[in-house]
Amino acid sequence: MNNPTKPDSLILVIFGASGDLTKRKLIPSLYQLFKQAKLPKRFAVLGLGRTAYDSASYRPHLDESLKKYLAEGEYDASLAEQFLASVHYLSMDPALEEEYPKLKSRLQELDEQIDNPANYIYYLSTPPSLYGVVPLHLASVGLNREECDSPDGRCHLNAHRGEDGVPRPIRRIIIEKPFGYDLKSAEELNEIYRSCFREHQLYRIDHFLGKETVQDIMALRFANGIFEPLWNRNYIDRIEVTAVENMGVESRGGFYDETGALRDMVQNHLSQLVALVAMEPPVQFNADLFRNEVVKVYQAFRPMSEEDIRRSVIRGQYTESEWKGEYHRGYREEDKISPESRTETFVAMKLHIDNWRWHGVPFYIRTGKMMPTKVTEIVIHFKPTPHKMFAGADGRSIPNQLIIRIQPNEGIVLKFGAKVPGSGFEVKKVSMNFTYDQLGGLASGDAYSRLLEDSMLGDSTLFTRSDAVEMSWRFFDPILRAWQDEHFPLYGYPAGTWGPKQSDEIMDGDCCNWTNPCKNLTNSELYCEL
């Protein structure tokens, strides 16, 4: 694996610094990095937003966010004060090009204060409508260029040296999802970014890839010799990827009604999980080779005709219900949602990967809001034994399953059959399990902390490349086009259930059903916590 280096000094510029993502995720994650001494030696944050803060009034606002969103016991008043002293704020409208000379001037002031050789990382925590605007405005004042800005073209004495040993300032930009609304808009955005930045400067973030348990999929597959011989169409019957949550759209109604579950979850998060499960092992674990293998998976997705979409893709929308003794309103009754909305809050689909390893193995993916619990997991269903010598109490063979739990109760469970003690040969399903609390648990904010640190190191391995974005959209775009037909079915499902019953129909025949996960990963045969 490559060994990128962290610069001695850096300014992180957050567009949308008064927004929800900044206070919930970015600032707590940066605080964690500060607490662990993982930030550059000379570091500053410059928050940008329309809200009329200055640095002095912005810091107490962030201090309250740290108290609220850090896990219990992680907030330290003295450390928070030291950290927030490095945070600054500039009130500006990022949509207006004439505001950017002011930004450049403020960055130069901060460069002087912390002895920073113009190393900047920009984080777009803004509405997607600004994703195509900000890079052009940065370029208009030269804040995109990895070139030294002094009159003689010489670099600062402390300029960061890249892998080629040449000193140059760092200019990187982190873009939140969704990257594009469909294939056409994703291609247009990529063209804008190519005109302002080079690919190595672009960090399209998917926080799922920052989760330790997602990265552990790669360790499970490629660091253990026992799984790779079985990881193919010869031994695996089917694979399920489920990412569901037990809440509605909450305050995101306006955004969500323009987005829907497929854009919000399937095209990015779930397709990334499928890629990690299905990819070939890269020759080396570095950014280019790893991301090459991800793209190859997307290239192998079997295209869907309109008939395939009707048969293999189910969309749903939650309706009002009584659940856990409480009334829950339907999606169309939520704030900022049209009473005639046809936006999906649930998607279940079957897809195939047409390559040598996976031909004939169906991948079932599912996401939804207002489900019975909040769980993200992958279930590998292995093929049954060719001859049923032993069976369970119901006369059926005991299927082997490998469950990779992303959240919560992160861990791995292997389910297999074992003989019940006593006379006869009844076989019962049992489990071997590993949970992360056995290694001390996972640090809070680990996903964003990991990805922010990687961006500072210049390690883009866990960020999405432009060709992967376009290849993924190329597969999902026909589904969006099919859904534009008002006669394409949108099924209702009561809040608190596992989605429309029609989603069961995409399973092949009567062989199987969806694995409806419990919140508890272990002992799920004994009890199911929701």
C-alpha positions as CSV (number, residue, x, y, z in Angstrom):
1,M,0.0,0.0,0.0
2,N,1.2,3.5,-0.7
3,N,2.4,5.6,2.3
4,P,1.1,9.2,1.8
5,T,2.4,11.9,4.1
6,K,0.4,14.5,6.0
7,P,1.4,18.2,5.4
8,D,2.8,20.2,8.3
9,S,0.2,22.9,7.8
10,L,-3.2,23.1,6.2
11,I,-6.4,25.0,6.1
12,L,-9.7,23.2,5.8
13,V,-12.4,25.4,4.2
14,I,-15.9,24.2,4.8
15,F,-18.6,25.5,2.5
16,G,-22.0,25.3,4.4
17,A,-20.4,25.7,7.8
18,S,-23.6,26.7,9.5
19,G,-25.4,23.6,8.2
20,D,-26.4,20.3,9.8
21,L,-23.6,18.1,8.5
22,T,-21.0,20.5,9.8
23,K,-22.3,20.5,13.4
24,R,-23.3,16.8,13.5
25,K,-20.4,15.2,11.8
26,L,-17.5,17.4,10.5
27,I,-16.7,19.4,13.6
28,P,-17.0,16.4,16.0
29,S,-14.8,14.3,13.7
30,L,-12.2,17.1,13.5
31,Y,-12.3,17.4,17.3
32,Q,-11.6,13.6,17.5
33,L,-8.6,14.0,15.2
34,F,-7.3,16.9,17.3
35,K,-7.8,14.9,20.5
36,Q,-5.8,12.0,18.9
37,A,-3.1,14.4,17.6
38,K,-3.8,13.4,14.0
39,L,-4.2,16.9,12.6
40,P,-1.3,18.8,10.9
41,K,0.9,20.7,13.3
42,R,-0.4,24.0,12.0
43,F,-4.0,23.7,11.2
44,A,-7.0,26.0,10.8
45,V,-10.7,25.6,9.8
46,L,-12.4,28.4,7.9
47,G,-16.1,28.0,7.9
48,L,-18.1,29.7,5.1
49,G,-21.8,30.4,5.1
50,R,-24.6,32.9,4.6
51,T,-25.4,33.0,8.3
52,A,-24.1,36.3,9.8
53,Y,-21.6,34.8,12.3
54,D,-18.1,36.0,12.9
55,S,-15.4,33.8,14.4
56,A,-16.2,34.8,18.0
57,S,-19.9,34.1,17.7
58,Y,-19.4,30.9,15.6
59,R,-17.2,29.1,18.2
60,P,-19.8,28.9,21.0
61,H,-22.3,27.5,18.5
62,L,-19.8,24.7,17.6
63,D,-19.0,24.1,21.3
64,E,-22.7,23.3,21.9
65,S,-22.7,21.0,18.9
66,L,-19.7,19.1,20.4
67,K,-21.5,18.7,23.7
68,K,-24.6,17.4,21.9
69,Y,-23.1,15.1,19.3
70,L,-20.0,13.6,20.8
71,A,-20.5,10.3,22.6
72,E,-20.8,10.4,26.4
73,G,-17.4,11.0,28.0
74,E,-15.7,12.3,24.9
75,Y,-16.2,16.0,25.4
76,D,-13.4,17.8,27.3
77,A,-13.9,21.5,27.8
78,S,-10.2,22.4,27.8
79,L,-9.5,20.4,24.7
80,A,-12.6,21.8,23.0
81,E,-11.4,25.3,23.7
82,Q,-8.0,24.6,22.3
83,F,-9.5,23.0,19.2
84,L,-12.1,25.8,18.5
85,A,-9.4,28.4,18.8
86,S,-8.3,27.1,15.3
87,V,-11.8,27.5,13.8
88,H,-12.7,30.7,12.0
89,Y,-15.7,32.0,10.1
90,L,-16.3,34.1,7.1
91,S,-19.8,35.2,6.2
92,M,-20.3,35.0,2.4
93,D,-22.6,33.7,-0.3
94,P,-20.8,30.8,-2.1
95,A,-23.2,31.2,-5.1
96,L,-21.8,34.7,-5.9
97,E,-18.5,34.9,-7.8
98,E,-17.8,38.4,-6.6
99,E,-17.5,37.1,-3.0
100,Y,-14.5,34.9,-3.8
101,P,-11.7,37.6,-3.8
102,K,-12.8,38.1,-0.2
103,L,-12.3,34.4,0.5
104,K,-8.9,34.5,-1.1
105,S,-7.9,37.5,1.0
106,R,-9.0,35.8,4.2
107,L,-7.1,32.7,3.4
108,Q,-3.9,34.7,2.8
109,E,-4.4,36.3,6.3
110,L,-4.7,32.8,7.8
111,D,-1.7,31.6,5.9
112,E,0.3,34.4,7.6
113,Q,-1.0,33.5,11.0
114,I,-0.2,29.8,10.9
115,D,2.7,29.8,8.4
116,N,0.8,27.9,5.9
117,P,2.2,27.6,2.3
118,A,-1.3,28.0,0.8
119,N,-2.4,24.3,1.4
120,Y,-6.2,24.2,1.2
121,I,-8.8,21.5,1.3
122,Y,-12.3,22.5,0.4
123,Y,-15.3,20.6,1.8
124,L,-18.6,21.1,0.0
125,S,-21.2,20.7,2.7
126,T,-23.8,22.6,0.7
127,P,-27.0,21.9,-1.2
128,P,-26.2,19.9,-4.4
129,S,-27.2,22.9,-6.5
130,L,-23.9,24.5,-5.6
131,Y,-21.7,21.6,-6.6
132,G,-21.3,22.9,-10.1
133,V,-20.9,26.5,-9.0
134,V,-18.2,26.5,-6.3
135,P,-15.4,24.9,-8.4
136,L,-15.9,27.5,-11.1
137,H,-15.8,30.4,-8.6
138,L,-12.7,28.9,-6.9
139,A,-11.0,28.7,-10.3
140,S,-11.9,32.3,-11.1
141,V,-9.5,33.5,-8.3
142,G,-6.9,30.8,-8.8
143,L,-7.8,28.9,-5.6
144,N,-7.9,25.6,-7.6
145,R,-4.3,25.6,-8.9
146,E,-1.6,23.5,-7.4
147,E,0.9,26.2,-8.4
148,C,2.9,28.6,-6.3
149,D,1.4,32.1,-6.4
150,S,4.5,34.2,-5.6
151,P,5.5,36.7,-8.2
152,D,8.6,34.8,-9.1
153,G,6.8,31.5,-9.2
154,R,8.9,30.1,-6.3
155,C,7.2,28.0,-3.6
156,H,7.0,28.7,0.1
157,L,10.0,27.3,2.0
158,N,7.6,24.9,3.8
159,A,5.7,23.9,0.7
160,H,4.5,20.3,0.7
161,R,6.3,17.9,-1.6
162,G,4.3,15.3,-3.5
163,E,5.3,11.8,-4.4
164,D,7.4,13.2,-7.2
165,G,9.4,15.3,-4.7
166,V,8.3,18.6,-6.3
167,P,7.1,21.3,-3.9
168,R,3.6,22.6,-4.6
169,P,0.6,23.8,-2.6
170,I,-2.2,21.3,-1.8
171,R,-5.5,22.1,-3.4
172,R,-8.1,19.4,-2.9
173,I,-11.9,19.4,-2.9
174,I,-14.2,17.0,-1.1
175,I,-17.7,16.6,-2.6
176,E,-20.6,15.2,-0.7
177,K,-23.2,12.9,-2.3
178,P,-25.3,13.0,-4.4
179,F,-22.9,13.5,-7.2
180,G,-25.4,14.1,-9.9
181,Y,-29.1,13.6,-10.1
182,D,-28.9,11.2,-13.1
183,L,-26.3,10.1,-15.7
184,K,-26.5,13.4,-17.7
185,S,-26.1,15.6,-14.7
186,A,-23.3,13.5,-13.3
187,E,-21.4,13.7,-16.6
188,E,-22.0,17.5,-16.7
189,L,-20.6,17.8,-13.1
190,N,-17.6,15.7,-14.0
191,E,-16.9,18.0,-16.9
192,I,-17.0,21.1,-14.7
193,Y,-14.6,19.5,-12.2
194,R,-12.3,18.4,-14.9
195,S,-12.1,21.9,-16.2
196,C,-11.1,23.2,-12.8
197,F,-9.2,20.4,-11.1
198,R,-7.3,17.2,-11.9
199,E,-8.7,13.9,-10.8
200,H,-6.1,13.4,-8.0
201,Q,-7.5,16.6,-6.4
202,L,-11.1,15.3,-6.3
203,Y,-12.4,13.5,-3.3
204,R,-16.0,12.3,-3.8
205,I,-17.0,11.2,-0.3
206,D,-19.2,8.3,0.6
207,H,-19.1,8.0,4.4
208,F,-20.1,4.3,4.2
209,L,-16.6,3.6,3.0
210,G,-15.2,5.3,6.1
211,K,-16.8,2.8,8.4
212,E,-14.5,0.2,9.9
213,T,-16.9,-2.6,9.3
214,V,-17.1,-1.7,5.6
215,Q,-13.3,-1.8,5.3
216,D,-13.3,-5.1,7.2
217,I,-15.1,-6.7,4.2
218,M,-11.8,-6.3,2.4
219,A,-9.8,-7.7,5.3
220,L,-12.3,-10.6,5.6
221,R,-11.9,-11.5,2.0
222,F,-8.3,-10.8,1.2
223,A,-6.5,-11.4,4.5
224,N,-8.0,-14.9,5.1
225,G,-7.2,-17.8,2.9
226,I,-10.3,-19.8,4.0
227,F,-12.9,-17.6,2.3
228,E,-11.5,-16.9,-1.2
229,P,-11.9,-20.4,-2.6
230,L,-15.6,-20.3,-1.6
231,W,-16.2,-16.7,-2.8
232,N,-17.8,-17.4,-6.2
233,R,-20.7,-18.9,-8.1
234,N,-19.7,-22.4,-7.3
235,Y,-20.4,-22.1,-3.6
236,I,-22.6,-19.0,-3.1
237,D,-26.3,-19.2,-3.8
238,R,-27.3,-15.6,-3.4
239,I,-26.2,-12.4,-1.6
240,E,-28.4,-9.8,0.2
241,V,-27.5,-6.3,1.1
242,T,-29.9,-4.5,3.4
243,A,-29.7,-0.9,4.7
244,V,-32.9,0.2,6.4
245,E,-33.8,2.7,9.2
246,N,-36.7,3.1,11.6
247,M,-37.3,6.8,11.0
248,G,-38.9,8.9,8.4
249,V,-37.6,11.9,6.5
250,E,-37.7,14.1,9.6
251,S,-36.5,17.7,8.7
252,R,-35.2,16.6,5.3
253,G,-38.5,16.6,3.5
254,G,-37.7,19.2,0.9
255,F,-34.4,17.5,0.0
256,Y,-35.8,14.0,0.1
257,D,-38.8,14.6,-2.1
258,E,-36.5,15.7,-4.9
259,T,-34.1,12.7,-4.3
260,G,-35.8,9.5,-3.2
261,A,-34.3,6.3,-1.9
262,L,-32.6,5.2,-5.1
263,R,-30.6,8.4,-5.4
264,D,-30.1,8.8,-1.7
265,M,-29.0,5.2,-0.9
266,V,-28.9,2.7,-3.7
267,Q,-26.8,4.4,-6.4
268,N,-24.0,5.2,-4.0
269,H,-24.0,3.4,-0.6
270,L,-25.5,0.1,-1.6
271,S,-23.7,-0.2,-4.9
272,Q,-20.4,0.4,-3.1
273,L,-21.2,-2.4,-0.7
274,V,-22.0,-4.7,-3.6
275,A,-18.7,-3.7,-5.3
276,L,-16.7,-4.5,-2.1
277,V,-18.3,-8.0,-1.9
278,A,-18.0,-8.7,-5.6
279,M,-14.7,-7.1,-6.6
280,E,-11.5,-9.1,-7.6
281,P,-8.5,-8.6,-5.3
282,P,-6.3,-5.8,-6.5
283,V,-2.7,-6.6,-7.1
284,Q,-1.8,-4.0,-4.5
285,F,-3.9,-2.0,-2.1
286,N,-3.6,1.5,-3.4
287,A,-6.0,4.1,-4.7
288,D,-5.7,3.4,-8.4
289,L,-5.8,-0.4,-8.4
290,F,-8.5,-0.7,-5.7
291,R,-10.8,1.7,-7.6
292,N,-10.0,0.0,-10.9
293,E,-11.6,-3.2,-9.4
294,V,-14.7,-1.3,-8.2
295,V,-15.2,0.1,-11.7
296,K,-15.0,-3.4,-13.2
297,V,-17.8,-4.6,-11.0
298,Y,-20.0,-1.7,-12.2
299,Q,-19.1,-2.5,-15.8
300,A,-20.3,-6.1,-15.2
301,F,-23.8,-5.1,-13.9
302,R,-26.3,-6.7,-16.3
303,P,-28.3,-3.9,-18.0
304,M,-32.0,-3.9,-17.4
305,S,-34.8,-3.6,-19.9
306,E,-38.1,-2.0,-19.0
307,E,-39.5,-5.5,-18.6
308,D,-36.6,-6.4,-16.3
309,I,-37.2,-3.3,-14.2
310,R,-40.9,-4.1,-13.7
311,R,-40.0,-7.6,-12.7
312,S,-36.9,-7.1,-10.6
313,V,-37.3,-3.6,-9.0
314,I,-39.9,-2.7,-6.5
315,R,-40.4,0.8,-5.1
316,G,-42.6,1.7,-2.2
317,Q,-43.7,4.6,0.0
318,Y,-44.6,4.4,3.7
319,T,-48.2,5.1,4.7
320,E,-49.7,6.0,8.1
321,S,-49.9,3.3,10.8
322,E,-50.1,2.6,14.4
323,W,-46.7,1.3,15.4
324,K,-45.3,0.5,18.9
325,G,-48.4,2.1,20.4
326,E,-47.9,5.4,18.5
327,Y,-49.4,7.0,15.5
328,H,-47.0,7.5,12.6
329,R,-48.1,9.7,9.7
330,G,-47.5,8.6,6.1
331,Y,-44.8,10.1,3.8
332,R,-47.3,12.3,2.0
333,E,-48.3,13.9,5.4
334,E,-44.7,14.8,6.3
335,D,-43.6,18.4,6.3
336,K,-42.6,19.9,2.9
337,I,-43.9,16.8,1.0
338,S,-46.4,17.0,-1.8
339,P,-49.7,15.2,-0.9
340,E,-49.4,13.6,-4.4
341,S,-45.7,12.8,-4.2
342,R,-44.6,9.6,-6.0
343,T,-41.1,9.7,-4.4
344,E,-40.0,6.3,-3.2
345,T,-38.9,5.7,0.4
346,F,-38.3,2.0,-0.2
347,V,-36.4,0.2,-3.0
348,A,-35.8,-3.6,-3.4
349,M,-34.2,-5.0,-6.4
350,K,-32.4,-8.0,-7.9
351,L,-29.3,-7.4,-10.0
352,H,-26.8,-9.7,-11.7
353,I,-23.1,-9.4,-12.2
354,D,-22.1,-10.9,-15.5
355,N,-18.5,-12.0,-15.0
356,W,-16.7,-15.3,-14.5
357,R,-16.9,-15.2,-10.7
358,W,-20.6,-14.2,-10.2
359,H,-22.5,-15.3,-13.3
360,G,-25.9,-16.7,-12.1
361,V,-25.6,-15.5,-8.5
362,P,-28.4,-13.0,-7.8
363,F,-27.7,-9.9,-5.6
364,Y,-30.7,-8.7,-3.7
365,I,-30.4,-5.1,-2.4
366,R,-32.9,-3.3,-0.2
367,T,-33.3,0.1,1.5
368,G,-36.2,1.8,3.2
369,K,-37.4,4.3,5.7
370,M,-39.8,3.6,8.6
371,M,-38.7,0.0,8.8
372,P,-39.0,-2.0,12.0
373,T,-35.3,-1.3,13.0
374,K,-32.2,0.4,11.8
375,V,-29.7,-2.1,10.4
376,T,-27.1,-2.3,7.6
377,E,-25.8,-5.8,6.9
378,I,-24.7,-8.1,4.1
379,V,-25.8,-11.8,4.1
380,I,-23.9,-14.3,2.1
381,H,-26.0,-17.4,1.5
382,F,-24.0,-20.5,0.7
383,K,-25.4,-23.3,-1.4
384,P,-26.8,-26.3,0.4
385,T,-25.0,-29.6,0.5
386,P,-25.6,-31.7,-2.7
387,H,-27.0,-34.5,-0.7
388,K,-29.3,-33.9,2.3
389,M,-28.0,-36.5,4.8
390,F,-28.9,-34.4,7.8
391,A,-31.8,-32.0,8.3
392,G,-33.3,-29.8,11.0
393,A,-36.4,-30.4,12.9
394,D,-38.5,-29.1,10.0
395,G,-36.9,-31.6,7.6
396,R,-35.0,-29.0,5.7
397,S,-31.2,-28.8,5.4
398,I,-29.5,-26.1,7.5
399,P,-28.2,-23.4,5.2
400,N,-24.8,-21.8,5.9
401,Q,-24.8,-18.0,6.1
402,L,-22.1,-15.4,6.7
403,I,-23.5,-12.2,8.1
404,I,-21.4,-9.0,7.9
405,R,-23.1,-6.4,10.2
406,I,-22.1,-2.8,9.2
407,Q,-24.3,-1.2,11.9
408,P,-25.3,-1.4,14.8
409,N,-23.6,-4.1,16.9
410,E,-20.9,-4.3,14.3
411,G,-19.4,-7.7,13.7
412,I,-19.5,-11.0,11.8
413,V,-21.5,-14.1,12.3
414,L,-21.1,-17.5,10.6
415,K,-24.1,-19.8,10.8
416,F,-23.9,-23.5,10.3
417,G,-25.5,-26.8,11.4
418,A,-24.5,-28.8,14.4
419,K,-25.9,-32.0,15.9
420,V,-28.3,-31.7,18.8
421,P,-27.0,-33.8,21.7
422,G,-28.8,-37.0,22.4
423,S,-30.2,-39.8,20.3
424,G,-30.9,-39.4,16.6
425,F,-29.2,-37.0,14.2
426,E,-31.2,-33.8,14.4
427,V,-29.2,-30.9,13.2
428,K,-29.7,-27.4,14.6
429,K,-28.5,-24.0,13.3
430,V,-25.7,-22.5,15.5
431,S,-23.5,-19.5,15.2
432,M,-19.9,-18.4,15.6
433,N,-19.6,-14.7,16.1
434,F,-17.1,-11.8,16.4
435,T,-18.2,-8.4,17.5
436,Y,-16.1,-5.2,17.5
437,D,-16.6,-4.6,21.2
438,Q,-14.2,-7.6,21.6
439,L,-11.5,-5.3,20.2
440,G,-12.6,-2.3,22.4
441,G,-15.4,-1.1,20.2
442,L,-15.4,1.5,17.5
443,A,-14.6,5.2,18.1
444,S,-17.5,7.5,17.6
445,G,-17.3,9.6,14.4
446,D,-14.9,7.0,12.9
447,A,-16.2,7.2,9.3
448,Y,-15.8,11.0,8.8
449,S,-12.6,11.1,10.9
450,R,-11.0,8.4,8.8
451,L,-12.0,10.0,5.5
452,L,-11.0,13.5,6.6
453,E,-7.6,12.2,7.7
454,D,-7.3,10.3,4.4
455,S,-8.0,13.5,2.4
456,M,-5.2,15.3,4.4
457,L,-2.9,12.5,3.6
458,G,-3.8,12.6,0.0
459,D,-5.0,9.0,0.1
460,S,-8.0,8.8,-2.3
461,T,-8.5,5.0,-2.0
462,L,-11.8,5.2,-0.2
463,F,-13.2,8.0,-2.3
464,T,-15.2,7.5,-5.6
465,R,-13.5,8.2,-8.9
466,S,-15.3,9.9,-11.8
467,D,-15.5,6.8,-14.0
468,A,-17.1,4.9,-11.1
469,V,-19.7,7.6,-10.7
470,E,-20.7,7.5,-14.4
471,M,-20.6,3.8,-14.6
472,S,-22.9,3.4,-11.6
473,W,-25.3,6.0,-13.0
474,R,-25.3,4.3,-16.4
475,F,-26.8,1.2,-14.7
476,F,-29.4,3.0,-12.5
477,D,-30.4,5.8,-15.0
478,P,-32.8,3.5,-16.9
479,I,-34.7,2.7,-13.7
480,L,-35.2,6.4,-13.0
481,R,-36.5,6.9,-16.6
482,A,-38.9,4.0,-16.2
483,W,-40.3,5.5,-13.0
484,Q,-41.2,8.7,-14.9
485,D,-44.1,6.7,-16.3
486,E,-47.0,7.5,-14.0
487,H,-48.4,4.0,-14.5
488,F,-45.3,2.4,-13.1
489,P,-46.4,1.0,-9.7
490,L,-45.5,2.7,-6.5
491,Y,-46.6,0.4,-3.6
492,G,-47.6,1.6,-0.2
493,Y,-46.4,-0.1,3.0
494,P,-47.5,0.7,6.6
495,A,-44.8,2.5,8.7
496,G,-43.1,0.0,10.9
497,T,-43.2,-3.0,8.4
498,W,-40.6,-4.5,6.1
499,G,-41.9,-2.8,3.0
500,P,-44.5,-3.7,0.4
501,K,-45.3,-7.4,0.1
502,Q,-44.5,-7.2,-3.6
503,S,-40.8,-7.1,-2.8
504,D,-41.0,-10.8,-1.9
505,E,-41.8,-11.5,-5.5
506,I,-38.4,-10.6,-6.8
507,M,-36.9,-13.6,-4.9
508,D,-36.4,-16.5,-7.2
509,G,-39.5,-18.8,-6.9
510,D,-40.2,-20.2,-3.5
511,C,-36.6,-20.9,-2.6
512,C,-36.1,-18.1,-0.2
513,N,-37.3,-15.0,1.6
514,W,-35.7,-11.8,2.6
515,T,-33.6,-12.0,5.7
516,N,-35.3,-9.5,8.0
517,P,-32.5,-8.6,10.5
518,C,-32.8,-8.0,14.2
519,K,-31.0,-5.1,15.9
520,N,-29.1,-7.7,17.9
521,L,-26.5,-9.5,15.8
522,T,-25.9,-12.4,18.1
523,N,-28.5,-14.8,19.6
524,S,-31.1,-13.8,17.0
525,E,-32.5,-17.3,17.1
526,L,-33.4,-16.8,20.7
527,Y,-34.8,-13.2,20.6
528,C,-35.2,-10.4,18.1
529,E,-34.6,-6.8,19.3
530,L,-36.1,-4.1,17.0
